[in-house]
Amino acid sequence: MRKICSLIFGLGVFLFFWLVVPYHLRFHEQFQFFRFGVDYFVDSALHPEGFSFYLGGFFTQFFRYPWAGALILALLLVLMQRLVAAIAYSTHDSASGNSPWYPLTYLPSAFVWLLLCNENYMLSSVVALLAALGAVSLYQCASNGKSRIAVFYTLQPVLFFLAGGVVIIFTVCFLYLEAFRPGNTGNRKRTHWKMYAARVLPAVALVFLYPVAARIFWQYPYAKLLGGIHFYRYYYFSYPIQYVAWGLTAAVPLVCRLIPAQAPARIHRVISPVLWVLIAVTTIAGLYHVADKDKELLFAYDTLVYEERWEEVLQLAQKDSPGSSIEMVAVNLALWKTGRLETEIFHYPQLGTDGLLLPFRRDFVTPLIMSQVYLHLGMVNSAQRNAYDAMEAIPDFQKSARSYRQLARTNIINGHYLVARTYLEQLSKTLFYRKWALDAMQYLGNEARIADHPLYGGTRRIRFREEMLFSPEGLNAMLHVLYDQNNDNKMACDYMLAYTLLAKDLKSFARYVSAEYPEGSHKPLPVPYQEALVLYWVQDHPGPEGIPWNISEDVLQRLDEFTAMYSRFAGGRPERELKKDFGNTYWYYVFFTKI
């Protein structure tokens, strides 16, 4: 029965992370850079808590495939539960087999499950908790008193070095397990209290002395050495709720030992099902509360852009309407890559120019997606700067395999082959980027092969031909210069026109369109362009008569309908009435979208 319960719990964890928050796992994978090799092992593992960090990074690299990441998390949480149960109901407890309180052993794993829904709670913390529980199990395996004490005092400093502050859990378990040892109860306990104190009190003092000794060799703050260096992504901020998991891990075995295992059959039949239901309902309710759908949607857009799965970006936008500028950046890029930006730009809820080219933000997520946009535009240096800045902004000072890949690409395009090789050599030490890195190395210095590559050669042909100073306030001017220097850069042209539309700068838009679609041109104007031009024209003229651009009769008719309906509902809330029929027009965007 217990194995079946563990299997059901593990299956629930697996399905949740695989089907409900798969992009949460991808987010973790992109902001770590685990590499095989002695140098990386020495840098990562040879400091307090380093082994749990190293092993956490090893597991996190498999999050590239959500099913693999979900399986790893399920196995780790099930192992945690089994270890807690083993400590609570060791072989020394003859009544362990029928305890109605056994469901309590799932509490630490269930709580850690909730913590893992926070994208900044690191896997190394789970590894550290397992290390602490494993140390307790090893201590319990010792048979007699002397060897048991020797095992504890040997494992305590080792555990601190391998897993950091979770040595507190190990020590707390040691305190009460020693107290429950046969011979420490009843009258003998009163006669041996001094011996008990001599055994356990030094352990408590050592817990607080280990960080002091560690600071002689490693310059970490005392609080971080004891509270966790790599357990939370934001190094300078604490995450106090994680210590509830520490408390549960140490307290549950104690509670199970304090509560009598033997109970009348009638009570046994009631307690156990009630506990199962309470824990299951509380866990499900907690997951519903902490699983952030908006963040998962953002991570999905970011990952799909990174993998250039353009059709899936648009399918996601149709299913869940984008609610932020960064999501609209992804949608607009996907629209252009699928050849639909000119015609379907207002089929999605545009949020202004930030939804096309998002200004730089001081975080480690936004610059990465903008790096993708700039690279496709041919603004290679901007793409490189954003990729580098994003990596340097990672709060726990880690490197990013995704940033390294992007930096290798931009340096190949710019012809900086020695710099590109530096990035590629590091990528070649990974499990999942090695093949790509080795293939990319074949292009270094091979100008003919680069010229034939769709990204390397294609981007070289459309990038700036002269030095250009990046100006966040002059993005449209930069697009104009980029297109003016190379008229083959169709994306720069389309983004330039889209930018003026989203900025509601109809005067500039009309000037750009007149150059791109001169009078007498037979090239058809996309419908959103026609809607913008006719609106621009009627602002200074009594009607569309004499308009110099080729405007279809259907657009003119819809303009009349829009004007009539707008006038009819002008006294109330016309946007509600107009959205049904005109929500995908430029006119609706101009009148009802605030920028």
N, C-alpha and C positions, 0 to 999 in steps of 0.2 A: 504493500500500500504506500509506504514512504517513497519508494522508487517511482511509483506512478505519479505521486504528487510532485516530486522533483521534476519529472518529465513534463508534466502539464505546465509548471511554472517556467521551466526553460523554454518550452514552446511558445508561451505567451510573450516572453522577453524577445525571442527571435522574431516572431511575427510583428511585434510592435515596431522594432527598429528597422525591419526590412520593408514593411508595407506602409507604416504610418509616418515615420521620420527618416527615410533613407538619405535625404540630402543633408540632414544633420550629421550623419556619419561622413559624408563627402567633405563637409566643411572642416571637420577635424583633420582629415587626411591632407588637405591642401595647405595647412599651416603647421606642418611638421616636416622634417627632412631626415628620416632615418637612413643611415648609410652603413654598409658593411665595411669593416676595416678596423685596424688597431687604433688609428688616430681618433676616429669618432668614438670608439669605446672608451678610450682613455679620457677624452674630453667630457663624455656624458656620464660615465659610471663612477669614476674615481673621485667622488665627493659625497658628503652625506646625502642620503636619499637618492643617490645616482643610479643604483641598480634598478629601482622601481621606475625611474624616469626612462632608463634605457629600454627596459622590457615593455613599458607602456608605449614607447615610440615604435618598437618592433611590432606590437599588435596593431597599432594605429595605422600603419602603412597598408594593412589589408582592408581598411575602410574604403579604399578606392572602389571596392566592390561591396555594395551595401549588404548583400546576403552574407558575405564572409564576415563583415564587421558585426552584423546582427548575431551570427553564430558564435563568434568570439565572446561577445557580451553575455549571451545566454549561458555559455559554458562557465564563464567566470562567476556569474551571479549564482548559478547552481552550486558551484564548488564552494562559494562563500557560505551558502546555506548548509551544505553538508558538513563543513568544518565547524560551524557554530553548533550544529546538532551533536557532532562528535564530542565537542568540549562540554556541552550541557549534559549529555547522557553518555558518559564514558563507561567503559567496562566495569569501573569500580562501583557503578550504581546499578544494583540488581533490578531496580524497578523501572529502568529506563524504557523497557520494551513496550509498556502499555500506558505511558504518560499521556493524559488528555491535553497537556500543555505543549505538546510537540509543535503545533502550528506557530508558536511564538518564535521558533528558530528561523522563520521566514522574514521576520521584521527587518533585520539589518539589510538583507538582499533587496527587499521591496523598497526600503528607503533609498538605498544607493541607486536603484532603478530610477526613482524620481529625480535624484540628483543628476543622473546622466542625461536627463532631458535639457539641462542647462549646457549649452554648447561650450561654455568656458570651464566646466568641471572636467578635469583631465583624467584620462584612463590610468595614469600612473598612481593616482590615489586609490583606485580599486586594487591595483597590483600590490600596493603597500598594505592595504587592509588584509589581503590574502596572505601576505608575508607574515603579518602579525599573528593571524590565526594559525598559520602553519607552524610558527615557532611555539605557540601554546600547545599544539598537538604533539610536537617533538618533546616538549617538556613533560607532557603527560605520559609519554611512553617510557620514561625512566622508572625503574622499578623501586629502588630503595631511596631513602632520604638523602644520603650523601650524594649519590649520582644525580639525583633530581636537582638538588641545589647547584651542583657543579654545572649541569646542563643549562640551567637558567642563567647563571652568571657568565657563562660562555656565550650564550645566544643573545643576551641583552645588548652588549656593545656592537655585536655583529649586526643585529637587527637595526639598531640606530643608524649604522653606516649604510646599510642596504635600503632601508625604507623610511628613515627619518623619525618624525614625531609619533608615529603609531606605536613606537616602543612603549608609550603610555598604556595602550591597550594590553600589551603583553604583561606589563608590570601589574596592572590592576587584576588581571586574571590570575596571575601568580599569587597575589595577596589572598584572594578568597579561596583559591584551590588549595593552598597550603592550610588555610584555616579549616577546610572541610576534610582534610586528610584524617584517616583513622588514627587515633592516638592523640588528636588535637581537640577532642570533644569531651564533654563530661568533666569528671574530676581530674583526669590526666591533663586536660587543657589548662586547668587552673594551676597545676603544678609545673607546666611547661611553657607558660606564657613568656617567660624571659627568653627561652630558647627560640620560640616563634618570632619574637621581636628581633632577636639577633640575626635571624635568617632573612627577614623581609624588609626591615627598616633601611638597611644599606641600599636595597634595590630602589626605594623611593628617592633617596638622595642622589643616586647615580643618574636617574632619569634627567634631573635638572643640571647635573654636572657635565654630562656628555656634550651639550651645546657649548658650554664654556670652553671645554677642551678643543672642540672642533673649530672654534673661532681663532685659535692660535694658528691654524693652517689654512682655513678658508674664511674669507671676509663676508660672511652672511650675517644678517641681523639675528640676534638671539631668538626673537619671536618667530622668524621664518624657519630656523633650524628645528624648533620644537613644534611649530604649527603647520609646516609644509611649505617647501620651496616650489615644487612643481605640481602641486595639487590643484591649483586654480590658475587660469591663463593670465589674469591681471596680477602681476607680481606685487604691485604696490597696494593692492586692495585685498582685504581678508574676505573670506567666505564662511562666516561663522556657522551657517547651517550644516556644513559638512561635519562639524564636530558632534552633531546629533547622531550621525552614522557611527562615529567612534564610540559614543556613549552606548548606543544600542548593541554594538558588537561586543562590548565588554559586559553590559548589564544583562542581556538576555540569558546567557548561560547561568549567571548567578540567580536570576529569578526562577529559572527552571529547577535549580537545585534547592532553592528555599521553599518552593511550593511542594507540598507532599505529592509524590507521583501516584500513590495508591489512593483510590477514590471508589466509592460505591458505583456499581455498574450503571445505575440510573443517572448519576451525576456525570459519569464518564461519557455517556451517550449524549448528554446535553452540552457539556463544556466544549468538547472538541469541534462539533459542527458549528457552534456559535463563533468560536475563534476563527475557523476557516472562512466563514461568511464575512465576519468583520474585517479580517485582513484583506480578503479579496475585494470587498466593496470599497474599503478605504484606499487601496492601491489604485483601483480603476478610477475612482473620483480624483485622486491625486494626479494621475496621468492626464486626465481630462483638463485639469486646472493648469498643470505646468507645461504641457506640450504646446508650444507656441506655434500656432498655424501660420501666423504672418511671417515669422522668421523662417519657418520651413519653406514657405513660398519664395521668400527672398533667396534662400540658399539654392532653391531649385532653379530659379532664373540664372543665378550666377554660374552654377555648374553646367547648365545647358549651353550657355554662351561660351564657356571655357572649352567645352567639347564640340562646339559648333553644330549643335543639333537644332537647326533653325526652325524646322517645322514643328518640333516639340515645344519650342518657346511659344510659338503662336497658338498652338493647341492649348497650352497652359493658360495663356492670356484670355482665350475664349471661354475657358472653364472657370477661371478665377480672375476677375478683372483686376489689372494692376492697380495698386494703391499707393505706390511711391515712385519718386523720380527715378531711382536706380532700376526699378522693374521696368519702367517705360523706356529707359536706355536700352535694356535688353530687347524689348519688343520692337523698338524702332530699328535696331541693328538687324534683327531677324527679318523685319519687313524689307529692308534694303537687300539683304543677302538672298531673299527669295524673289526679288524683283517686284515688290508690291508697295514700296514706300510711297511712291508718287500717287498711287491710286487709292490706297487703303489707310493712309496715315490717320484719318479722322474716324476710322471704324473702331478706334481704341481711345480710351479716355486720356487725351493728351493733357499734360500738366505744365505746359510752358517749355521754354528752351532747356530747362534743366533735365527734361525727359529725353532730350536729344544728345546734348553734351553736358554732362554734370560737372559743375565746378569742383576743383580739388577739395577734398575733405581730409582732415587729419585723423584718419582711421586706417585699418588694414584690410578693409573689404572693398570700399568704393573705388580706390585707385586701381585695383586689379581688373575690375570689369571695364573701367575707362581705358585701361591699357589695351584691352582687346579692341575697343572702338578705334582708338588712335592708330593702332597697327594696321587695321583694315583700311583706314583713311589714307595711310601713307605718311602719317605724322610719327615717324619712327622714334625720334628722340623723346617726344612726349610719351610714347608708349613705354620706352625704356625707363624714363624718370618715374612714371607712375608705378611700374612693377617694382623698382628698387625702393621707392618710398613706402609702398605697401609692406614689403618685407621688413624694412627697418622699423615700422610702426607696430609690429606684432608685440603684444604686451609682455609676453614672457621671454622675449629676446631670442626666439627660435628663428631658424631659416625656413624658407618655404620652397618645396619642390616645384610648385607651380610658378613661383617667381623666378627661380633659377632657369626653368625651361623658357620662359618669356624673355629673360635677359640673354640667354644663349641665342635665341632667334633674332632679337634686335641687333646684337653685335655681329651676327653673320651678315645681316642685310647691310649694315654700315661698313662692313669690311674689316672689322676689328677682330681678326681671327684668333689672336693670342688670348684675348679676353674671353671670347666665346669658348675656346678650348678649356679654360679654367672652369667655367660653369659645366661644360659637358663632361669633364673628367669626374666631377663630383656626382653628377647625375648617373654616370655609368656605374657607380658603386651602390645604386639602389636596386631594388627587386623589380619594380614596375616601370621605371624610366630608363633602364639600361639599354634596352633595344633601340629606343628612339634616340638616345644620346649617341650610341655607336653609329647609327645611320647618319645622324647630323654631322658627325666628325668627318664623314666622307666628302662633305661640301666645303670644308675649310680650305681656302685658297684655290678652289676649283671654280674659276670664274665662268667657264662654259656650262658647267653643271648647275651652278647657281642661277644663271640666266634662264635655264629651262624649268626651274622650279616655280610652281604657281605662286607660292608665298614669297620666297626669297627674291626671285627675279622679278615677279610681278610687282612687289612692293617697291623695289628699287626703281622701277620705271615710273612710278606715280608719286614718289616722295618729293619733298621740297628740293628744288635745284640750287637754292641759295640759302645762306644762313637766315634763320627766322627766330626772333625773340618771342617766346610764348607769352601771351597776354590773356589771362582769364576774362578780362573785360572786353577783349576784342576777338572772341572766337569766330564770329561771322566774318570779320575782316581776314582772319587767318585762312578760313575756308576759301574766301575769294582769291587770296594770293596763291593758295595751293592749286586751285583750279586754273587760275590765270597762267601759272608756270607750266601746267601740263593739262591740256584740254582733254586728254584721254582718261583723266581721273573722274569717271562718272560719279563715283560715290561722293567726292568733294562737291561736285555740282549739285547733286540731289540734296545733300545735307545743307549746303548753302541756301538753297531755295526753301527747304523745310525749316531752317532756322529763322528766316525772315517771316515765314508764315506763323510759326509758333510765337515769335516776338510781336506779332501783329504789326509789323513794319511793312505795310502794303506799298509804300512808295519805293522802297528798296527792292521789294519783290517784283514790282512791275518793271523796274529797270533791269533786273537780272533776267527776267523772262523775255523781255524785248530783245536782249542780246542772244539768248538761247533759242528763242522761237521768233525770229524776225518776221515782220509783216510780209505776207505772201508765202510763208513757209507752209508746206503741206504736212509737217509733222504734227500729229494730233496732240492737243493739250490735255493732260490728265484732268479729270473732273474737279478735284480740289483746287487745281490751279485756275480753272475757269471760274469757280465760285469766288475765289479771292480777287481775280481781276475784275469781274463784273461788280463786286462790292466796292472795289477801289474806284471804278469808273463812275458809279452812281452817286458817290459822295460829292462829286463836283459837277455832275450833270443831271438833268431832270429825268433821264431814263437811259436805257442801254443803247439807244440809237447812236450810231457813229463810233461804237467801240472798235478799236483797231485790231483786236484779237478775235480769233475764230471761236466764238462761243456757241454751243449747241442750243437748239430750241428747247430741249428738255431742261437744261440748266436755267434758261430764262424763265420758263414756266414755273419751275420750282421756286425761283426767287420771288415771283409774284405771289405764290402760295404762302411762302414763308413770311413775306411782308404783310399779307392780309391777316394771317393768323396772329402774328406778333401784335398788330394793331388791335385785333379783337380782344386779346387778353392782356393788353398793356396795363390795365388797372389792377390786375391780380398778380399771379405768378406764371408768366408766359413760358418759362423754361420747362415746367412740368408738361404743359400741353404740347410744346414744340419738340420735346425730346423724342417722342415716339416716332414722328415722321422725319425729323430733321436733326436728330442727335448725331448722325455721322456726317454732317456737313461742316464746312468751314465757317459758315455764318453762325451756326450754333456755338461753335468754339469761340468766335470773336465776341459774341454778346454775353455769354454766360460762363466763361471760364476766366477766373481771376489769375493773373500771373504777377 
